[in-house]
Amino acid sequence: MPDVTRILHQLEAGDASAADELLPLVYAELRKLADQRLAQEKPGQTLQATALVHEAYVRLVDVDQSQDWDGRGHFFAAAAEAMRRILVENARSKQCIKRGGGMQRLDVDQVPLVAKEVKEDLLALDEALQRLAAVDAEAAKLVNLRYFGGFSNAQAASMMDISPRTADRIWAFARAWLFQALGGSNA
């Protein structure tokens, strides 16, 4: 998609109308990424794929803050990161007392005598990813692309400008590190 790269360069130059040209070119791919990511979320997720795409897009093409895009891969890597941050912010807001704390809405006749503990895997994963980034930033970036971006290993390797074999090695390390960091739960 050479048009995407051209339009990204126009955005860098401050052309606000380039954002209007970019959305139709990348919307379908961003929507696919959002659908994949939301499919991995726990049931009861209130954020819709369309809202996730729109919020991520607005953050990416903010004309008040200049962006230096290195091309299509860099844009989609940034989109994956933006979606991750939006999902984490959404998960954090759901834990606020103002929005129900960790409580789950149930019909009165469905309320069990003892409620199960609510576990927020997304927040634990975000904290673990931040610690992983301090240890190995490249591994954290690969996890972002694979887990939050929904890219295959080959696609992520291409975006990171590394070989697929190197990406395999980094992925194996990151999975093992996250498995240990999350206390042996699936990452």
C-alpha positions as CSV (number, residue, x, y, z in Angstrom):
1,M,0.0,0.0,0.0
2,P,2.2,2.8,-1.1
3,D,-0.7,5.2,-0.8
4,V,-0.7,4.7,3.0
5,T,3.0,5.7,3.3
6,R,2.4,8.7,1.0
7,I,-0.5,9.9,3.1
8,L,1.4,9.4,6.3
9,H,4.2,11.6,5.0
10,Q,1.5,14.2,4.2
11,L,0.3,14.0,7.8
12,E,3.8,14.5,9.0
13,A,4.1,17.6,6.9
14,G,1.0,19.0,8.7
15,D,-1.6,18.4,6.0
16,A,-4.8,17.9,8.1
17,S,-6.8,16.8,5.0
18,A,-4.6,13.8,4.7
19,A,-6.3,12.2,7.7
20,D,-9.5,12.1,5.7
21,E,-7.8,10.2,2.9
22,L,-6.1,7.8,5.3
23,L,-9.1,6.5,7.1
24,P,-10.8,4.7,4.2
25,L,-7.5,3.0,3.3
26,V,-6.7,1.6,6.7
27,Y,-10.2,1.3,8.3
28,A,-10.8,-2.3,7.2
29,E,-7.5,-3.5,8.5
30,L,-7.9,-1.6,11.8
31,R,-11.4,-3.0,12.2
32,K,-10.0,-6.5,11.7
33,L,-7.3,-5.9,14.3
34,A,-10.0,-4.6,16.7
35,D,-12.3,-7.6,16.1
36,Q,-9.4,-10.0,16.8
37,R,-8.4,-8.2,20.0
38,L,-11.9,-7.9,21.3
39,A,-12.6,-11.6,20.6
40,Q,-9.9,-12.4,23.1
41,E,-11.5,-10.3,25.8
42,K,-13.6,-11.6,28.6
43,P,-17.4,-11.8,28.1
44,G,-19.2,-8.6,29.1
45,Q,-16.8,-6.3,27.3
46,T,-18.7,-3.1,26.6
47,L,-16.3,-1.6,24.2
48,Q,-17.2,-2.2,20.5
49,A,-14.7,-2.8,17.7
50,T,-15.9,0.4,15.9
51,A,-15.4,2.5,19.0
52,L,-11.9,1.0,19.5
53,V,-10.9,1.7,15.9
54,H,-12.2,5.2,16.0
55,E,-10.5,6.1,19.3
56,A,-7.2,4.5,18.2
57,Y,-7.4,6.4,14.9
58,V,-8.1,9.7,16.5
59,R,-5.0,9.2,18.8
60,L,-2.8,8.3,15.8
61,V,-3.6,11.2,13.5
62,D,-3.8,13.9,16.1
63,V,-2.7,16.9,14.0
64,D,-1.7,18.9,17.1
65,Q,1.1,16.5,17.9
66,S,3.4,15.8,15.0
67,Q,4.2,12.2,14.2
68,D,7.1,10.8,12.4
69,W,5.9,7.7,10.5
70,D,8.4,5.3,9.1
71,G,5.8,3.7,6.9
72,R,2.8,1.4,7.0
73,G,4.4,-1.1,9.4
74,H,5.2,1.7,11.9
75,F,1.6,3.0,11.6
76,F,0.0,-0.4,12.3
77,A,2.5,-1.0,15.2
78,A,1.4,2.3,16.7
79,A,-2.3,1.3,16.1
80,A,-1.7,-1.9,18.0
81,E,-0.1,0.0,20.9
82,A,-3.0,2.6,20.9
83,M,-5.6,-0.2,21.0
84,R,-3.7,-1.8,23.9
85,R,-3.7,1.5,25.8
86,I,-7.4,2.0,25.2
87,L,-8.3,-1.5,26.4
88,V,-6.1,-1.0,29.5
89,E,-7.7,2.4,30.2
90,N,-11.2,0.8,29.8
91,A,-10.3,-2.1,32.1
92,R,-8.9,0.4,34.7
93,S,-12.0,2.5,34.5
94,K,-14.2,-0.5,35.2
95,Q,-12.3,-1.1,38.4
96,C,-13.1,2.4,39.7
97,I,-15.6,2.4,42.5
98,K,-17.5,5.1,40.6
99,R,-18.2,2.5,37.8
100,G,-18.9,-0.4,40.0
101,G,-15.4,-1.3,41.3
102,G,-14.9,-5.0,40.4
103,M,-18.6,-5.7,40.7
104,Q,-20.6,-7.5,38.1
105,R,-24.2,-6.7,37.3
106,L,-26.5,-9.7,37.8
107,D,-30.3,-10.2,38.0
108,V,-31.5,-10.7,41.6
109,D,-32.5,-14.3,41.0
110,Q,-29.0,-15.1,39.5
111,V,-27.0,-13.8,42.5
112,P,-25.1,-16.7,44.1
113,L,-24.6,-16.9,47.8
114,V,-20.8,-16.3,47.5
115,A,-19.5,-14.2,44.7
116,K,-16.3,-15.3,42.8
117,E,-13.3,-13.1,42.8
118,V,-13.0,-11.0,39.6
119,K,-9.7,-11.4,37.9
120,E,-8.5,-8.7,35.5
121,D,-6.0,-10.5,33.3
122,L,-5.6,-7.5,31.0
123,L,-4.2,-5.3,33.8
124,A,-1.8,-7.9,35.0
125,L,-0.6,-8.4,31.4
126,D,-0.1,-4.7,31.0
127,E,2.0,-4.5,34.2
128,A,4.0,-7.6,33.1
129,L,4.5,-6.0,29.6
130,Q,5.9,-2.9,31.2
131,R,8.4,-4.9,33.2
132,L,9.3,-6.9,30.1
133,A,9.9,-3.7,28.2
134,A,12.5,-2.8,30.9
135,V,14.2,-6.1,30.4
136,D,13.8,-6.5,26.6
137,A,12.0,-3.7,24.7
138,E,12.1,-5.7,21.4
139,A,10.3,-8.6,23.1
140,A,7.6,-6.3,24.5
141,K,7.1,-4.8,21.0
142,L,6.7,-8.2,19.5
143,V,4.1,-9.2,22.1
144,N,2.2,-5.9,21.4
145,L,2.2,-6.7,17.7
146,R,1.2,-10.4,18.1
147,Y,-1.2,-10.2,21.0
148,F,-2.8,-6.8,20.7
149,G,-2.2,-6.2,17.0
150,G,-3.3,-9.7,15.9
151,F,-0.4,-10.0,13.5
152,S,1.2,-13.3,12.6
153,N,4.8,-13.9,13.5
154,A,6.0,-13.2,9.9
155,Q,4.0,-10.0,9.7
156,A,5.4,-8.8,13.1
157,A,8.9,-9.7,12.1
158,S,8.5,-7.7,8.9
159,M,7.3,-4.7,10.8
160,M,10.1,-4.9,13.2
161,D,12.6,-5.4,10.4
162,I,13.9,-8.7,11.8
163,S,14.0,-12.2,10.4
164,P,11.1,-14.6,11.2
165,R,13.5,-16.9,13.0
166,T,14.7,-14.1,15.2
167,A,11.0,-13.3,15.9
168,D,10.4,-16.9,16.8
169,R,13.3,-16.8,19.3
170,I,12.1,-13.5,20.8
171,W,8.5,-14.8,21.0
172,A,9.6,-17.9,22.8
173,F,11.5,-15.8,25.3
174,A,8.7,-13.4,25.8
175,R,6.1,-16.1,26.3
176,A,8.2,-17.9,28.9
177,W,9.0,-14.6,30.6
178,L,5.3,-13.5,30.7
179,F,4.2,-17.0,31.8
180,Q,6.6,-16.7,34.8
181,A,5.7,-13.0,35.5
182,L,1.9,-13.8,35.5
183,G,2.4,-16.6,38.0
184,G,2.1,-19.5,35.6
185,S,-1.2,-18.5,34.0
186,N,-1.6,-18.6,30.2
187,A,-0.3,-15.5,28.5
